[in-house]
Amino acid sequence: MPPRAAATLSVLLSGAVLAACAWSATVRAESVSAGTETPAAAPTQVTPVAGGLEHPWAMAFLPDGGILITERPGNLRLLRIPGGLSAPLKGVPKVAAQGQGGLLDVALSPDFAKDRLVYLSYAEAGDGRAGTAVGRGRLAEDGVRLEDFRVLFRQEPKLSEGLHFGSRLVLDGKGYLYIALGENNQRSTAQDLGKLQGKVVRIKADGSVPPDNPFAGKAGARPEIWSYGHRNPQGMALNPWSGELWENEHGPRGGDEINLIKPGLNYGWPLATYGINYSGQPIPEARGQTLPGMEPPLYWWPKSPAISGMAFYDAPRFPAWRHSLFIGALAERNLIRLTLDGDKVVAQERL
């Protein structure tokens, strides 16, 4: 199968899971390694509903059944089933489509049915490099453009030469927007509270900074920071039962991980990691797999599947999949299902 077709199928399969989700689970920060593979209970059939997408990265499902899809080179498209893909929407910001950068996540306002606000994250050029930016615009009633788009957040300083943008978005329904940010392949920045690389940040949905953020008012620290010590976040989801935020991120060679995000905590990178350099050598800054004062991952993989978007599933349509966490795997081009038992991962299978 051509890479583009495979990417299309992977995104649409992940989207089908996301669409059916009733988010649920109870978790705590306890580090568990990926264990024995569980054979699939039955073959999984995939039905393509669209093709021709160029590096599709994220989707958001509209109340009327339409699906907004980002393409990393810079296009936002609207898919209707039936009906097909729209032309690229107008009003989308210019992106730095280099390396892993481009147009990345898309998320809807919790009040989208009333305000029609669409949030986008993307790589933005500046000072000869690039960083993650987030903005929002209003989807026109005819669905062909974003209106009044404005930038709400910029990752500063801009350090990326095309790697590790992160950029997953979560709106919590309480007026807050969480943004997962990669460290731009500049490892030390993840521990630097004066920089926005390697962080999860929390801002208000209008772009302002909440005064109760854990580092607000602290000298030398960026007030937007919610947690730090992250490498390259790829998935993030909010658990409405507990109000807890889950995040996953790429390790280097090995050490992909799932984290339970709490305000003010340090998740270790690059000082604590289960991974090694792609060359096979240790990470120079690493002092161990876990360290005092740093949060261990809830779950991690010795061999990196290159995890991506994630969704909890507890809906009745697929009973065998209830109490599961689904995560896309970019390198393996499949979907990983993790079976949850309370706060533990007890099995995994590849779909």
N, C-alpha and C positions, 0 to 999 in steps of 0.2 A: 504494500500500500504506500502511495507517495506520502512524504512527511506532512504536507499541507493537509491532505485528506485525513491522515491519522490525527493531526492536531484538531481538526474540525470535529471529528467524532469524539475525541476525548473531552473537549469543551462541552459539547452538547449532552453527552452522557452525564458529566458532572452537573450540568444545569438541570437535568431531569431530576437528579437527586435533590438539588437545592430547592426546586420548586415544590417538592412534596414534604419538605421538612417541617416537623413540629419540634423545635429545638428543645432538647432535654438531656440532662446528665447531672451527676453530682461528683465533683472531683476534688482532689487535693494534690499538692506538689510532692509527689513521690516518684523517684526515678526508676523506671522499668525498661529493660531492653526488649526489642522485638524478639519474639520467640518463635515457636513452631508454627508453620503455615497450616491453616485449616483448609482442607479441600472444599471447593465450591459445592454447595448443596445441589445445584442444578445449573445447566448452561445458561449464560446470560446473553440475550439477544439485543443487538443494537440496531436501531432503525435510523438512518440518516434523515434529517429534516431540512438540511441546508448544506451547501458546499460553496467553494470558491472564496472562502474567507482567508485573509492573509495574516498569519500569526494571531489568531483570536486569543484574547487574554482574559476577559471577564464578561459576565452577563448580569443583567438586572431585569427582573420580571415585572412587567407593568400590570396594574389591576385589570386591564382589559384583555390580558393574555399575550400582548406583544412582549418582545424580548429585546432589550438594548444590548448590543454586543460591541466591545472595543476591539479594534485591530491595532496591534502594536505600532505599525507604521504611521498611525495618526487618524484613522477613520473611526467614527461611531456610526453604527448601522442599526436599523430597526428590523427585526424579523417578525413576520406574522405567519402563522400556520393555520390554514393555508394562506397563501399570498406571497411568500418568499421574502428575500432580502431587499431592503430599500437601497437607494443610492446613499452615499455618505452624507450624514447630516451636516448642515451648515452651522457656523457659530462655535465650532470646537476649537480650543486653543492650539497654537502651533506647538509641536512637541520636538524634543531632541531624540530622533529615532536612530540611536546609535547603540551598538552592542545589545545589552538587555533593556535599554531604555526605549521610551516611546509613550503611546497612550496605554494606560495600564488599567486600573480598577474603575468600576462604575458602581454607584450605589444610589438608591432613591431616598428622598426624604421620608421619614415615617408618616408625614402628612401629605404624601404625594398626590393623593386623590383631590386635595384642596389646593396645594401650592405648586404642584408639578415640578418641583426642584430636583435636579439631577446633579450628583457630585461626581467629579472625575479626578483621578490622580494620574500624573504623567511626569515624564522627565522633561525638565526645562533647562535650556542652555543659558550660560552666563559665565563670564570671566574665563572663557576658554574651556570650561568643563560643564558639568551638568549636575542637577540635583532634583529631588522630588518636589513637585508642587501639587497643590490641591485647590480646586475651585468648584464653583457651582453655577448653573444656569437653569433657566426655565424651559422645559420642553414645550414647544409650540403645540397648539391644539391639533394642527395638521400633521405633526410628527416629523417635519422635515428639517427642523433647525432647533438649536439652543439659543434662547434669547437672554440678553443681559448677563452674559457670563462674566464672572469676576473671580480673581484669585483670593483665596482665604488663607493660604499657608504656603511658605517656601522653606525648603530645607537649606540651612545656612551653616557654614559656607558651602558653596558648590565645589565638590571635590571629585565627583565621579568621572572617569574616563570611559564609561560605558558599562559599568558593573554594579550590581548589588543596590538596586533602588528600593526594593521592598514594595511599599505603597498600597498595601491592602487597607480598605476602609470599613469601619463599622460605626453606624449611627445607633445609639442606644435607646432612642425614644424618649429620653429625658433631657434632650437639648444638647447632648455632647457628641462629638465626633472623635473617634480614635483612628490614628494613622500609624501604620507599621512602617518603619523606615530602615532600610539597609545601611550598612556602614561604608558603602561605596568602594569596597575592597581596600579600605584604609583601616586596618584592624584596630589600632590604638584608639581611634575616635569613639568606639563603642563604650569605652570607659570614661570618656571625657564629657563631663556634664556641661561644659561650655559649648559643645557642638551637638547638632541634631542628627548625626549619623549613628546608626545602630541603636535606635530608640523606638519605643512606642510612645507617641505623644497624645495628649488629650487637649482638644480645644472645644469651644462652643460651636454650635452649628453655623453661627454667623462669622466665625473666624477669631473671635476674641478669646482671651486666655482666662480660664477659671481661676479665681484667687485661691481656691483650696487645693490646687495641684500640689504634689508633694515637694517640689523644689521652687515653688513660687516664693519670691522674696529672699532666696538664698544667694549670697554673693558668688558670682562666677558661674552660676547654673542657669540654664535656659528654663524659663517658667513653664514652657509647654510640655516638658518631659514628664511622662507617667511611669515608665520603667526603662532600664538601660542594660547594656551588655548583650545586645542582639547582633547576629551576623547578617542574615539576609532573610527577613520574614517573607513568607509566601502566602500563608493562610491565616485568617483571624475570624472568630465567630463569638457571639455573645450568647450565653446561656440564660434565658429569661427566667428559669426556675430559681436559680441561685444568684443571678446578676453577675456571674463571673465571666471573665474574658479569657478565651483560649486563643493561643497563637501557635503557629508552627513555623519553622525556619530551616533553611539549608545549612547543613554543616559543610565542611570542606570535603575531604575524602573520608566518608563515614561521619556519623554524628548528626544526621538530620534529627530534629527533635520537636516534641510538642510541649508547650509551656502553659501553665496557668498564670496569667498576668495579674500582678497585684501592685498597687501604687508604691513607688519609691524603691522597689527591689531591683537587685542586680542579678542578671541572668548569666553572667560569667564570661561571655566571649570578649577577648580571646584568651583570658587567663585560665578558664575552665572549659574544657571541651572533650567530647568523646571522639573527635575526628583528628586526622593528621593532614599534612599538606598533600597536594596532588602528586608531589614528587616521591611520596613515601616517607619523608622526613617529618619530625615533630613540628607543630606550630611553635615558632620561636618564643612567643610570650607565654605559652601554656605552662601552668604549674601543677596541673592534675586534671582528672575528669570531674571532680567536684572539689569545692573549696569552702571553708567556713565563711559565712556571711554572704554566700551566693546561692541562688535558687537552683536546685537541680531540675532537669526536665522531668515532666510527668512520664514521658515515654520517648525512646530514642532507637535509632536503627544503626547497627554496626556497619552495614553497607548502605550507602545513600541511594534511595529511590528517586531523589530530587522531588520531594513532596511539594504540593502547590495548594490550591484552594481546598477548604474543608467545610463539612456540614454534618451536624448531628441529625440522626433520623430516629423518629419514634412514632411515625404515622401508621395508620392501619392498612394502607394499600398493599404493602409488602410485609406481611407478618414476620417472615423469617429474618427480615433486616431490622426489626425494631431493636432499640437500645444499641445502635451502631453509630460509629463515627466514620464518615467517608472522607478520603483524602485523595486528590489526584496525584499521580506519579509521572512527572515529565520524562525522566530518563527511561522508565519502563513502559511508558505510554499505556498505562492501565489505571484502574481505580482500586485503591486499597480500602477494604472494609475492616474496621477494628470493632470487635464485639466488646461491649462494656458491661461490667458487672459492678454496679455501684460506682466506686471511684477507681476501678481497675480495668485495664485492658486485658482480656483473657484469651483472645484469639485474633488472628488476622487472616484474610484471604485476598487474593488478587482477582479482580473481575475484568 
